[in-house]
Amino acid sequence: MSVGTPAPGFRSLYRHGFARVATCTIEVNLADPERNVDAILDQARACDADGVAIAVFAELCLTGYSIDDLLLADPLLRATDAALGRLVAESAHLLPVLIVGAPIRHRNRLYNAAVVIHRGRVLGVAPKSLLPTYREFYERRHFAPGDDQRGGECMVDGHRVPFGPDLLFEAEDVPGLVLHAEVCEDMWVPIPPSAEAALAGATVLANLSGSPITVGRADDRHLLCRSASARCLAAYLYAAAGRGESSNDLAWDGQTMIYEAGRLLAETPRFSEHAQRAVTDIDLDLLRQERLRQGTFDDNRRTHTRRTEEFRTVRFRLNPPDGDLGLERAVDRFPFVPDDEARLAQDCYEAFNIQVAALEQRMRAIGEPKLVIGVSGGLDSTHALLVAAQAMDRLGRPRTDILGYTLPGFATSEHTRSNAWALGRALGVTFAEIDITPAAREMLDKIGHPFADGEPVYDVTFENVQAGLRTDYLFRIANATGGIVVGTGDLSEMALGWCTYGVGDQMSHYAVNVGVPKTMIQHLVRWVIASGQFAQESTQVLQSVLETRITPELVPTGEDEEVQSTEDAIGPYSLHDFTLYYVLRHGFAPSKIAFLAEHAWRDPDAGAWPPGFPAGARYSYDLAEIRRWLEVFVRRFFGFSQFKRTAIPNGPKVVAGGALSPRGEWRAPSDGTAAIWVAELAQAVDGTDGSE
């Protein structure tokens, strides 16, 4: 699994389903198309140098939006047509598809239109469908609405080109890149043209806007763009007019933004004194996967078949660069854990309360049982105990109805044992200790294990005897006390199969942590401390738990030996949770996950870290490490551990990134294979077929 130089093209963003896009503003020169083309070309050339595929400019940027009756003057219209011709000619050697706003004459009317240009060719013209004539707007004085122009053609610079709001522009060599353009007011109505276009196949929705600024309008634009991108499962590119527009009665802020499936990827500062652009990389694979998984998206298309089937597709070749252009988008190191402090606090509040509410309901439904829980002094069992304590409080029952047990084995440290006891005392639960080593020795002796004869054999049988006995004790205690066993294992462990099947930590009566990834649990415990959910005496022990190395404590160590480490054995949970998110939430290929992980993890000083993450503990991974542990993940997830998930106990789904219950979000054969995932990773990263 060594990694030298990755396979050719591995670090190209276009190789991994991304496309670079830009929303641009210029300092418009009123009624001067030639100077405006100069400004557009300056931005277009900069976008070309950046590897941008699509560049969106503002409404009527060739003339200015705010020139009123000058729009109808023949000299201006002739100058606009000539300037468009020059822009088309000079685009011949530029990469981006340019979408610019211009007045277009057609038959006996003038249309406010988006002109789509690529490599010396006008691909098509999309007229504005809906013209505002309220408050400060009076567009019907000059323009005709374009909603009735489906299926038509018009003339631009002496060439007949497709004309209408029903045009899709598809890049033949960039899978999933399908563009639609609408103009300003088109997105302010209940059913905008872009909604139909998305159902017809558009993944990138461009809006060329004039939109003078008034107090509060910027937030409205954000709301509409975010909503459109979320509902349409698309990227939404918005560019509004700015500096240079007339100040007769209005002002302009030049707001631009780019959303993807409800997430803001990039925006520019408003009221800038200079031309500017927002540049980001949209994830076409993500959009495709979201539409594939959300079947109601295509069901909605079926409802509107007559309209969506009338869309016309204009095809072109982008010929994107195949070199390393970097990646112009934030990639969270911990996709289950927000970097924003307020968002993290909100997520922790919701996650904790989801767990508590689910456990409360289960307890009410089965007759107010006691809760039996094994407390190791580690992170997962600590958090499960906190959930149990809160559930008891809300039900008005004494915490003494929680029966906590520490069950030390051959490798249990005094540190974790004392943490378990301290936590039990601080929370006021009924707490006891059962030493499992005598029973474990007897079982190992009965089955003829070499350890019983004094040999230091610490194999999977040796480990599972201990894990199984702990669970066996807990279940029998539950039988004897009228209780249920609360499971402590988390989503990450279930993904990797890092649990003992059946009579072991894979099983419980109710698994409160099974929907929570390992990397989120530490932040949940931090949130519990910070938000004062429990009395102050629990804070110190919770902090000690947070600082404890993740270990199963099943294999004894000598005085000079390192404590058994889970992450040394199966890899870092930070990388495994990264992979888990993109496998469950988006179904991405291993090569793409490796590409994203390298951008997220290669530089510890780049990008944001979750609030509360110790600055001195920040770390990085190179591509070789990422590739190594990614293969471990796909081999375990796809080729080994599904049989454990098929028999998963009940437990609540917590994070939008996914869940693993076969009754809910993840169904897969227990006898599957990881072969195609391993081969895809090897081919992309190593240039081999993955065979040994």
N, C-alpha and C positions, 0 to 999 in steps of 0.2 A: 504493500500500500504506500510505497514511497512516491513523493511528488517532486518532480524537478520542474521543468518548464511546462505549464499547462498546455493542453491541446490548442492549436491555432484558433483564434477567435474567441477563446474562453472568456476573456475580459471585455468583450464587446457587449454593450448594453442591448444592441439590436439582436444579438445572438440569443438573448435570454428573454425576449418578449417585451422589451421596453421600447418606447419611442420618445425622443426628446421633443418637447413642444415649447412654444413661447407665446406670451401675450405682450404686445408692444404698444408704446405710445410715442408719438412724435410731437414736436412743436409745430403745430399746423400753421400754414400761411394762408390766410383767408383768400379764396378765389384765385389761387396761384398753383395750379396742378403741377407745373414743372418743378417748382421748389419743393412741393410736397413729395413728389416722386424721388427727388434727391434724398430727402430725409428718410423715406421708406427704404430706399436702397442701402443707406448707411446701416440701418437696423438689419436689413436682410443679409448683408454681407457679414455682419457680426454673428448673426444666427448661423450662417453657413459655416463660419469658422468654428462654431460651437457644436456642429453636428446636429442642428435642429431640423426636425422633419416638417413641422407645421408652425407657421408664424402668423398670428392673428393681429390685425390692426383695428383701429376704431372705425365707427360708422362715418361714412362720407369723408374719410381722411384725405382723399385726393383734392377736395375742394374746401373742406371745412363744413361742419354741420350747420353752423349758425349764420349762414349768409342769406337766408330768406329768399327774396325774389330774384337775387342774382342767379339762383339755380336754374332759372328759366331762360337766361340770356344765351343767345347763340354763340358768342365768342367764348364764353366759359365752357359750354358743352363741347365745342370743337377742340378747345385746348385740353379738356379732360380726355377726350378720345385719343388725342395725339399723345398725351402723357401716359395713358394706359399702354399704348403701343410701345413706347420706349421702355416702360417698366417690364412688359412682357419680353421684349428683345433682350434686355439686360439681365433677365432672370435665367437665361439659357444655361449658364454655367453655375447656377446656385442650387444648393441642395433643398432648401425649404420650399414647401408649398406655401405660397403667400396668399393671404385672404385679406383683401383691401376693400374699403368702402368707397363707392363712387355712384354718381347719378348716371343712369343708363337710359338712353332713348329707345323705345320700342313701340312700333306702330305710331299712334298719335299721342302717346303718353310718356311721362318720365317716371322712372322707378328708382327707389332708394335701394341699392343692391350691394351684395357681397360678391366680389369678383375673385374667383379662385384661379390662381396662376401657378404653373410649374414648368420649369426648364424651357422657357420660350413658347409656352402654349397656354391659352386660356382654357382651362378644363371645363368651366361652366360659370354661370351667373345665377345667384340665388336672390330674387327680389324680396324685399320686406313684405311680409304677408299682412300685417296689421299696423295701421297708421293711427297714432294718437292725435286726437283733436280736442283734448280737454286741458284745462289749466293753462300751462305755458306753451302747449304744443298746438301746432296748426299745420301738420304735414300734408293734409289732403289739398291744401292750397297749391302744392307743387307736385305731389306724387300721386300715382295710382297704387292701390293695394295690389300685392302680387299673389294673393291666395288663389286666384282663378287662373294662374298662368302655368299650371302643371302640364308637362308634356311639350312645352314650347321651345323655340329657339329665338335668338336675337343676334344682332350684329355688334361686334366689338373690334375696332381697328380694322374694319374691312373683312373680318372673318365671321362666319356663322358659327355660333356656339350654343350648347344646351342652355336653356333658360327656364327657371321655375324653382319653386320651393321644394320640389320633389327629387332633388339631385343628391346622390351619394357619390363620394369620391373614394375609391378603394385602391390602396397600394398593393399591387400584385406580389411584390417581393417582401412585404412586411405583414405577416399574417395577423389579421385582426385590426389593422389600421383602416377604418372606414369613417370618413369625415362627412359631416353635414354642417351647413352654415345657416344661421338665422340672424335677424337684425333687431337689436334693442327691444322694442315693444313686444316682439314675438314671444318673449319668455314671460311676459307679465299677464298672460291670460290663462284660463283654466286648462286648456289643451293646446300647448304650444306646438308649432311645427316640429320642434326637436323631439317631442315625445313620440310622434308617429315615426320620425326618422330612426329613433332608437329601436323601436319595435321592428322596423324594416331592416335593421342591421347596423346602424351607425354606432360606433363606439366612442367617437370624438365629436363633441358638439361645440361649435364655435359660435360666439355671439359678439358681433360688432356693434358697439353701443355708442350713442351720443350722450344721453343721460346727464343733463346738467345736475349739479350737486345742490341739495338742500339738506338741512339738518335731519339726520336720521336715515337718509336715503342709502348711504353706504351699507348700513346694516341690512336694509331691505334687499339690496343686491346680493349680499352674502347669503341671506336666507334663501333666495330664489335659486342661486347657483348651486348651493349645497343640496337643496331639495331636488333640483333637476338631476344632479349627478347621482344622488342616492336612489331616486325612484327609477331612473333610466339605466342604472348600473353602467354608467358612462363617465368619461372625462368631460368636464365642462370648462371651456376656455372663454374668458370674458375680458374684453378690452373696451374701456370707455374713453371718450374724448377728454382732452386736457388742455394744456397750455396753448395759447394762441387763438382759441375760440372767442367769439365776440362777447364782450361784457356789457352789451346794451342793457340787458335786463336780467342776465343770468351769470352764474359762475360755474367752473368746470374743475374737476379734481384729477382726471386721468387715472381712475382706479382700474387696476387689472388684477385678475385672480385666476387660479387654476384649481379646480376641484376634481377629485377622483372618487367615485362611489361614496360621496358624502364626506370625504376627508380633504381638507385644505392642504394642498401641496406647496403652493407658492403664491405670492402676491407682491405688488410693488407699493412703495410709499405713495400716498396721495399728495396732491398739490406740489408736485416736483417742478423745479424750474428747468429741467433738462429732459431730453428724450430718455426713456428707460424701457426695460423689458423684464418680465418674470420668466425664468427658464426652469423647467423641471422635466423629469422623466416619468411618463405615465406607464402604468403596467397593464399592457393589453392582455396578458395571460390572466391577470387577476380579474379583469372585467369579463373575459370569456368564461372563466371558471364560475364566477358568480352567476352569470346568466344560465350556465349549464345546470347548476345546482338548484337555482330558484325556478322551478318549473312554471310557476305562475307568470313569470315574465313572458314566456312564449305563449302561454294560454291567453294572455292579454292580447298578444299579436293576433291570435286566431279570431278574437272578437272583432278586430279591426282589419280583417284580411283584405277587404276590398280596397281600402285606402293604402295599406302598406304595400300591397302588390303592385301598385301603380308607380312606386318609386323607380327611378332610373339610376343605373350605376355607371359612372365614368371611371374607367380603370387607367392607372398610370404606374410607372416604375419609379420608385424613389431612389434606388441604388444607394443605400445608406453605407456609411463607412464601417469597416469591420475591425478597426483598431480599438485601443483602450481609450475611451472618452471619459472615464470615471463614471460616477453615478450621481446625477443631480436630483437627489431626493433623500430625505432622512430615512435611515433604516434603524429601527430601535434594536439595541442589543437584547433587550428583554421585551419581546412583543406582547407578552401578557401583562407587563408592568409599565404604565405610562411614565414618561419623563417629567410631565407637568405635575407640580405639587398638588394643585387643586383637583386635577383629574384623578391622580393616584388616591387621594383621600376619598373621593367619591366612589371609585372602584372598590376600595377596601371596605368602605361602609356597606356597599351593596353586596359584595361577596360574603362578608361576615354575616350579614342579616339574612341572606339567602340560605346559608348553612343553618343558622339558628332556627329560622322559620320552618325549614324542612324537617329538622329534628323534632321541633315542637309538634308539628302535625303528625309525625309518625308516632310519637308518644301518646298523643290524644287518641289516635285511632286504635291503639292496641291496649288501652287501659292503664295509662300512667305507670309504666314499668320503671324500675330502677335502671340506671345506666352503668354498665360494667365496661371499664376501659383500662387497657394496659398502658402504663406511662413509663416510657424509657428514659425520659430526661432529654430527648431529642426534639427536633423542631415539629415534626408531624403530630406526634402524640400530645405535645404541649398545646398546639393549636386546637386539636380535637377536644382536649379537656376544657379549653376556654369556651368553645362552642357549647359544650355540654353544660357548663356552669351558667352561661347566659340563658340557655333554654330552660333550665330549672328555675332561674330567677323569674323569667317571664311567666312561667306557669304557676308561680307562687308556691313552689315546693322547696323544701330545704336542700341545700347542696349536699347534705349528708346522704341523700339518696343516690349520689354518684359514688360508685364503688371503684376507686382507683387502686391499681396494683402495679408495683414494680416487681419484675420477675427476673432477677439477675441470673446470668448464666456463666459460662466459663470465661468470658472475656469482658464482662460488664465492668466498667471503670467506676471508681469511687466518685468521680466528677459527675457523671450522668446519674448515678444512683442518688447522690445527695441532691442534685437538681430536682429529680422526681419527687423526693420526699419534701423538699422545700416548697415546691409548687403545690403539692397536695395540702400542706399545712396552710399556705397563704390563701388558697381558694376555699378552705374549709370543707373539703370533701372527706368522705370516709376513705382512709388510705391504709394499705397494708402491703406486706412484702412476702412473696413466696419464692424461695430459692429453688430453681429448677434443676440445679446441677445433680442432686442425688437421683432424681427420676431420669435425667438424661444419661447419667452413667449406667443406670440399670438397663435402659433401652439399648444403648450402644453395646452393652455386654450381651444382651439377649439376641441381638441380630448379628453378633460376631464381628463387630467393627474393630479394626486394629487399635483404635484409641483406648478401648477397654483393656488392652494388654500393655498399655504404656507407650504405644507408638504415636509420635506427633503427626497423625494423619488428620488434616483439617479439610476434608473434602465436602462436597455438597450434602452428603448424608449427614456428616457431623453438624453442619450448619442447620439443616432442615429439621433434625431431631429437636434442636433447641427452639426454633421458630414454631414448630408444630406443637410442642408441649405448652408454650406460652398461650397459644390460641386455644388449645384443649382445656387448659385450666380456666380460661376466661369464659368459655362456653358452659362449662360445668358449674361455675360460680353463678352464671346467669340463670341456669336451670334451678339452682338451689335457692336463689334469692328473689325470683320473680323479675328478673332483669333481662335486658338485651345487651349484646356486645356492640359497642360503638367502634367501627373501623377507623383506623388512623392513616391508612395508606393513601397516597395522593395520585393525581392524574399522571404525573411524570413516571412514577414507579409502575403504574399499570400499563403505560405505553411501552415501556422497556421490558415488562414482565419481571421486574426486579422485586419479586415477592414469592413467598412459598405457597404453592397451590393447595387448595382444599383445606386440610387442617393446618393452617398457617395464616400469615398476615394478609393473604389475598381474600380471606373470608371474614364476614361479620354479619350481624343482623341488620345494621344500617351503617353505611360508609359515608360519613359527613365530609371527608376530604377528597373523595374520589373525583370531584370535578375541579379541583384546585391544583394548578401546576406548582412544582417545587419552588420555582423562583418567585412565585407570588406569596407563598406562605410566610417567608421571612418578613415581607412588607406588611402582611396582615398582622403579624405579631407586633411589629413596630407601631402600626396604627392603633392596635389595642392599647399599647403603652401610652402613646401620645394623646389619644382621645379619652383617656381616663375611664375605660370601661370597667376596670376593677380597682380594688383598693391599692394604695401605694405600696404595701408590703410585697405585692406580687411583682413589682417592677424590676427589682434587682435580680430575681431568679429568671425572669423572662429575658433580661439582657444577657445573662449568662448562657441561656439556651441559644440565643442568637449567635453567640461567639463560639459555639461548640461545633467541631468538625463533624460532617455527616458520616456516620459509621453504623453498620449493623451490629457491631460488637458481638461477633460470633466466633472469631478466631483469636485465640490467646496470643499475646506478644510478650517477648522478653523485655527486660528492663531497658535495653538500648534500642529496641525496635519501635518503628512507627506503629501507631494504632491503625487497625484495619480501616481502610478508606473506601467507601462506596465509589467515589469518583475516580479513584485510581483503578478500580476494577472495571467500571463500565463507561467512564468518561464524565466530563463536567456537565452538570445539569444545565448550566447556562447555555451550552451549545445544544444539548438535547431538547430543551424547551424551545429554543429557536427553531429547530427542525420540526418539532411537534406542531408548533403553531402553523407553519406553512404547509405541512402535510395535511393536517386536519381541516384547517380553515379554507385553504385554497387548492389543495391537491397538486402542489408544484413538484416538478421533477427534482431529483437530487442535485443535478448540475446547477439549476437556478438557485436552489437553497445555498449551495456552496458559494456561488457568486455573491448573493446577498450577505451571507455570513462574513465573507472576507471584507466587504465594505463596512459592515457593522463592527467587526472585532479586531481589525488589523492595527488600529492605532488607539491606544487607551486615552489619548488626550483629545481625540476628535469626537465631536458630537456630544450629546447630553447623556447623563447617567440618572437613574431614578433618584429622587430625593431620599436622603438618609443613607445612601450608599457611601461607605467610608472612602474618602479620597485616597488614603494610603493603600487601600485594598484593590484598586483598579488594575485590571490585567488585560491581556490581549491574546489572540490566537492567530497564527499564520495559516496559510492555505493548507499546508501539510497536516497540521493538527485538525483543522476543520474537516478535511477530507477523511482523515483516519476515523474520527468519532462519528462522522456522518454515515460512514459505512457500517459501523457498529450499530447505529440506530436503525438503519433500514433493514439490516439482517435480523435484528431482534424484533422490530415492529412488524415487518411484513412476513418474516420467515419463521418466527419462533413463538411469540408470546400471545397470539390471538386466542389460543385455547383457554388462557387464564381470563381474558376479557369476556369470552363467551359466557362464563359463569360468574360474572361480576355481580356483587350484591347491589341492592338498591342504594341510591345516593343522588343528590341533586346536581343537575348541570349548573355550573356557576359562571364560566367565562364564555364569551361569544366565540372564542377561538376553537371551541369544540368540546365534545365529550366522547366517551368511549363505551358507553353502555350499548349492547346489542339491541336493547329495547328502545333506544333513542337515536343517537346520531351516527353510530359506527357499526356497520355490519360487514363481516368479512369471514372467509372460511378459515377454520383452525388449521387446515392442512395446506395453506397457501405457500408460496415461495417468494423469496426476495430477489430472484435472479435478474429480472428486467431492471429493477432499481439499482442493483449493484453494477450491472453492465452499463447502464446509462451514465452513472457517476464516473466509472472508469474511463469510458470513451471520451467524455467531455473534459475531464481533468487530467487524465494520464495519456489519452490517445491510444488506449488499449481496449480490449473487449472484456476486461475484468476477470478473465480466467486465470487460475493459479498457475 
